Amino acid sequence: MAIFHEAALGMRRVARAGLTLAVLAAIIPLSGGCQPKDSPGGGGRSGGYAVGGPACPRPQAAIGVQPQFNAQEQEIRALRRQGFQGDFFAQIDLARRYSGRDAQEKNLADPVESAVWYEMALSNPDGYAPIVAGVDPKKGSRGGAGNKLNDCRAAERRGAYLALDRMLDRMSSDERQQVRDRVIYVLSSQGAAGFRTLARLHDAAFGPFGDPSDGSPVDARDLNQVKPPAAATLFTRNDVDVYLYNYLAAQDGDVAGYVMLKDFERSSAERASLGSDAEAKARRWVPPYEFYPPQAPDSGVPHSDEAAALGEAEGVALARIDELPFQHVGAALAYLQVIPQPVGSLSQISPGDVQTFQAMLGRPTTGVFTPQEKVRAIQYAAVNGSSRSQLALAVMYAEGVGVARDYARAFHWFAEADRQGSAEAKYAMSTYFSLGVSGVADQDKAAAVSYQIDAALAGFKPSAQRLREVLAQVARTPRRPTEGTYR
């Protein structure tokens, strides 16, 4: 999990070179015309299309504004907010901008990020769902095949498919895995609807993008070739993952996910038998990333994480972040080299230091820490290998402080800290093995004994009281900061 550090160093240099301006309001008006450059007859830059193309509402760069770093940065952030929330045309525009085809956006070139948003657009139901039919007194019914908006979306999807196929065909297996992982993260951040899309992406009953087979931009004959199109095979079809993602959608209380799950079970006895294995996998499932990788191309515009909080549980957990002693945030910032040494209170951090960290995340550089950014400091240090932050994050997930309670993620971060020799994490892991918390860990007594012995050898005498003390650290403020211990 020790990733993003090199990117972080580069972003700090950008921030310290002068990225301290206040956030400007992004101007993204709607504009007509949407025949993409990838489609026959298309032309123009990412926001411009062939004259006479079918009219389509879409986000577009402000007209008359000279290209500059801040304007470009704010446009990208606004598009990312819309893209994360499922806006089909914002996803298309993000993909085009990250492709770097246009002279004014060469600095944004990032094939992996471009492929992510093309895949997101192609798997977006808004790109292929039929328009609700209405009645036009002069022309009769409208909607369905031949409708201008449908024609526009079909042209967009065809162009997106061709562009994605070219990109993926040139990528290494590691780069393709990055695309898959980022798509899974973005879709999982959308909750039940995203999980249902992931289920369709793995289901052979649908097209390669989870779309209806008869409406897919992929020719069915191409799928039977010795080397099928790279864009059509990014996600491997398999029944276990179909069950997994439908199960996760149903666990979110989604009726459609539950219906799809039951239909899937009833479709064959073999599929029904997958239930126990898939449910066990679902209980242990965590997203590929703790938060979206904030790497940046040469432009210095980081990939900001615009995932929105999904519900009440997340909001309540975030409101509790001040129960976490600030010294954990201070230690994380020191680990990330944002500040020279750990601190125990927010007052010991300057606005410039806060801006540096915000720039690393691709967030507005206000100089004022938000609750979400305090959580991100712990997460960022954890994914970069800080055992102290990994242990803190595990406890946060176990207690529902800053992040919604999630035993699978708590187990994951206890395991990461354990691998680095954290004695507290070793004992917490032994407790998970012993109790089998919420189905996350098996009741393996032998493993529990082994972990307890390992913990004792590490100089930590395990006891139930000690574990309770560790878990209680986030629920009270210490009398004074103590940097040498977890308290």
N, C-alpha and C positions, 0 to 999 in steps of 0.2 A: 504493500500500500504506500510505500515511500515514493510518492510521485509529486509532480507539479513544482518541485523546489527550484529547478533551474529556471522555469518560467517565472516563478515568484521573484527571483533575483533580478531578472530583466525588467519586470514591471516596477520594482522598487526604483530602479534607475530612471525609468520613465517618469515616475511620480516625483522623484527628487529633482528632476530636471525642470519641473515647472507645472506638473499636472495638478494644480491646486485651485483651479477656477471653479466657481459655483456652477451647479447644474443648470443648464438652460432648458426651457420647455421645448420639446421636440415638435416640429411642425410637419405633420403628415396628412395632407389633404387627400381626399378621394379624387380619383381621376378615371376617366373612361378610356377604353381601348385596351385589349389584352391579348393580342396575338403574339405569342412568344417568339423570340429570335430563333429558338431551336426548331420551331415548327415551320412548315413550308410557307414561304411568303413573309415570315416574320423579320423584324429588324429593329434596330435602335438599342439604346442602353437599357440597364436594368429597369428603369422606370418608364421607358418609352416603347411604343409598339407601332406596328404598321398602321398607317392611316386607313380607315375603313374596316378595321377588325371589329368583331362583335364587342359591344360595350360591356364593361365589367367593373364593378366597384373594387378598388384596390388601394393599398397604401403606396405612396410614391414620395420621392424626395421633394423637398420644397423647391419651387421654381424661383429662379433669380438669386439664390443664395450661393455665394462663391464657396467651392469646396475648401474646407479647413478641418483641422483635427477635431475640434469640439463639436462642430455641426455634424460631421460624419459619425462621431462617437454617439451623439444623442439620437441620431436617426437609427443607428444599429441597435441601441438599447431599447428604443421604442418598438422596433420591429421584433426584437427578441421577446419582449413582454407579450406581444400579440401572438407570436409563434408558439410560445410555451402554452398559451391559453387555447391553442387550436385554430388560429386564423389561417385558413388555407392560403390566401394570397400573400400574407406576411411571410409564411414559410417559403413560398416560391421566391419572393423577393430576396429573402435572406440567402437562399441557396445561390441565386444569381450573383449577389454581391460578393459572397465568399468564393465564388468561382474565379473572380479577378479577371474576367474577360474584358471588362471595360477599362479604358485608360485611367479614368478618375478613381477606379477602385482596385487597381493593381496591388495597392498596399494591403488590401484585405485578403488577398489570395490565401486560401486554406482549403485544399481539396477535401480533407476529412470533414471539416465543418460544413462545407458545401454539400457533400454527400448526405450528411445527417439530415439537413433540412429538405433536400429533394426527397429522401425516403419518408420523412415526416409528412410532406405534402401528398405524396403518392398513396400513403396509407391513411390519409385523413378522409373520413366519410363525407365531409363537406365537399370534397373534390369529385365524388362520383355519385352521391345520393341524388335522386331525382328532385327537381324543383317542385314545390307544391303547386298543383295545377290550379289555374283560375279560369275565368271566362272573360274573353275580350268580345264586346258586342259586335265589332267589325270583322274580327278574324276567327272567332270561335274560341275553342279551348287553347290555352297556352300552357307551357310546361312540358316536361318529357322531352323526347328526342326532337331536335330541331329548334328548341328554345335557345335564344341568343346566349343566355347565361350558361346553359348546359354546353353549347357549342364552345364557348370560351373556356370553360373548365376542362373540357375534353382536349382542346388544343394545348392548354397549359400542361396537362398531365402527360400528353404525348411528348412534348418538348422536355419535360422533367425526366421522363423515363430514358430518353435518348442521352441526355446529359449525364444522368446517374450511371448508366451502363458504361459510358466512355470512362468515367472517373474510376469506377470500381475495377474495371478491366486493367487499369494501370497500377492498382494498389497492391501492396504486399498483404499477406494474411494478417499481420499485426495491425495494419491500418484498417482493414475491413473489420477486425474485431473491435477497434476503437469506435467505428461507425455504429456497429451493432449495440455496443454498450451504451453509447450516448443516446441512441434512439430509445433503448429500454428505459434509461433513466428519465428522459423527458416524458415518455408515455406513462410511466409509473407515477410521475408527479401529478398527472391528471386524474388520478384516482380510478374509480371503477371503469369509466369510459376508456381510459388508456389501457387498462388491463384487458378489456374486451378486444381492443384493437390488437394487442399482442397475441391474444389467443387466435384471432383470425390469421395473423401473419404466419402462424405455425400450423394452420389447419389446411390440409390438402383439399378440403371441400371448397375453399375460396381461391381467388386469384392470388398471384405472388405478393400483392400488396394488401391482402385482406379484403380485396374488392370482389364484386361479382365476376366470375370468370368470363362471362360474355361481355362485360364492360371494361375489361382490363386493357391497358395499352400494349400488353405483351401478346404477340401472336402465339396461340396455343401450340402451333407446330414447332416454334422455336424451343419450347420447353423439352421437346423430345430429341433435340440434337445431342450429339456426343458431348459438345461443350455448350450447354445452355447459356443464355445471357447472364452476365454477372449480376445485373440489377435484379433479376428474377430469382436469384438463389442466395441472396444475402442472409435470409433466415431459413434454417433447415426445417422442413416439415416433420413434425413428430407429435404423437398423441399425448405424450406425457406433459409437454409444455402447453399444449392446448388445454388440458385438464387443469394444470397448475394455474394458468392465468385466469381462466374462468372461475376457478375456486377463489382466487384472490379478489376478483370482482365481487363474487357473492359474499365474501367475508366483509366487504365494505358496505353490505346491506343493499347491493344493487339487484333489483328484481330481474332485469334483463340478463345479468351475469348468471343468476341462479337458474333461469330458464334454459340458457345456453348450456350450462353445466349438466342439467338433467337430460336435455335432448342429446347431448354428447354421450352420456352414460347409456341411454336407451338405444343408441344407434347400433351397438354390437356388444356381445358378451365380453369380447376381448377388451374393448374400451372400458366397460364397467369394472373390469378386474384391475384397472390401473388406479382406481380410487385411492386405496390406502397408501400406495407409494407416492402418488402426486400430492396428497394431503400432507404427508410427512415432509415432502420437499417444500411445500408452501409454508409450513410452520417455521422452517429454517431459512426461508428466502429473504435476502436483503438485496437492494438495488446494487448495480455494478459500482456506483459511486456514492460517496457520502453527500456530495454536492457536485454540480456540473464543473468539469475541469476548466479552470480559468486561464487556460493558455491563451497566448495572443500571437497573431502574425506580426510581420515587421511594422505594421501600422501602429502597434502599441495599444490597440483597442482590445481589451481582454474579452474573452467569452464570458459574459456575466450570466449568473444563474438567476433566471426570472421565474422560477417555479413559485406558484402562489400557495399560501397555506390552504389546506384542503377543508378544514372544518373546526369545530369547537374544541376538540381535544388538542389540536396543534396550537390554537390561540391561547388556551389555558396554560399549556406547558411553557409557551414562550413568555407569558406574563410572569412566570415563576423564575426567570433566569437570574434575577437579582438575589435569589436564595443561594446561588452558587458564589462562594467567596471569590472576589475579583482576582485574587492571587493566581487562580488557575488560568484566567484570561491573560494576566500579566506574564505568567510563565510561558504560555503558548506564543505570545508576541515576541518574547525574547528568543524562544526556540527558532522562530521564523526570521530572526535578525531584524525585526522591525524596530525594536528597542535594544539597547546594549546589554541590559540585565533585567531579571525578573523584578516586578514591582507588585505591591500588595493592594494598591488602590488606584482608582481611575484618575484621581487628581495628580498622580505622578506621571501621567502620559500627556504629552503636548498635543494640540490639535494637528500639528504637522505629522506626528507619528500616526495618528488616527487616519489622516488623509493617505498616508503611504499604504496602510493596510487596506483601506477602501479601494485604492487604485489597483492593488494586487487582485482584489476580488472583482474588479470591473464595476464597482458600485459608485454612486455619486460621491465625490470627494468633499463632503460637508465639514469634516473635522469633528463631527459629533457621532459617537458610537450609538448605533441603534441596537435594540435587543437581539435582532437577527445577526448582526455583525459580531456581537459577543459570542454567540453560539458558533458562528463561522470560525472565529479565532481558535476555539478548541478543536473544531473539526479539521481545520486546515493543518494545525500542528499534528493532529492524530494521523491524518493520511500521509504526512511527511515523515512519520516514524517516531514521534515523541511518545514514549511509553507512559509518561505522566499524563499527557493529554488523552491517550487512549484509555487509560483507567478512568479519568474524569468523565470522558464521553460515555463509557460503559455504565457508570453509575447514573449519569444523567438519563440515559435510556431506561435504566432499571427503575428510576424514581419518577420519571416524567417531568424533569426539570429542564426547561429550555427546548426540549424536543419531546414529542409525544411518547408515552411509554411503549416500548417495543422490545420484548424479551429476546427476539431473534437478533436484533442489532446489539443489544447489551451483551449477549453471549459472544457475538462476533468480536466486539472490541475488548472484552475480557480476554478472549483467546489471543488477540493481537498483542496485548500487553503481556500476557503470560509467555508468549514466544520470546519476548525480550527480557524475561526474568523477573517480572514484577511479582513480589511475594504475595501482595494482596490479591492480585489477579489470579494467582495460582489457587488461593483458597476459595475465591469466588467461583472459579471454574469447578472446583471439587464440589461445591454446594450445588451448582447446576447439575452436575453428573448425578449427585445423590438424589436430588428432588425431582429431576426431570421437569423443570419449570415450563409450564404451558406447552409441553410437547417439544420444546426446543432442544433439550438434551435428554439422552436416554438414561434410564436408571441403571447405571453401570457402577456397582459398588467397587469393583476392582480398580476401575479408573479413578474413583474418588479417593481410595486409599493411596494410590500412586501419587495423585496430586498433593495430598496432604503431606506425604513423605517429602516430595520435592519442595514444598513450601517450608517445611521444617529445616531442610538442608540449606535453604536460602536464607536462614536466619530469622524466619518468621514463625512463631508458634501459633498454629491455627486454632481458633476458637470461635464459637458462634457469636460470642459477645464482640470479638474484634471485627468480625464481618459486619455486624450491626453498626459498629462505630464508623467503619469505612463508608457504609451506605448513608449514614447520618451526616456526613461531612457537608453535603450540599444543602442540607436543611437548616444550617445555622451559620452565623457569621463568627469566625474566631475572634478572640480578644485582641490578638495581634498577628500580623503575617509571619509565617514561618516557612521560608523557602526550602528548607532541607527535607521537609516531610510532605506527605500527601495532604495533611490537615491544612 
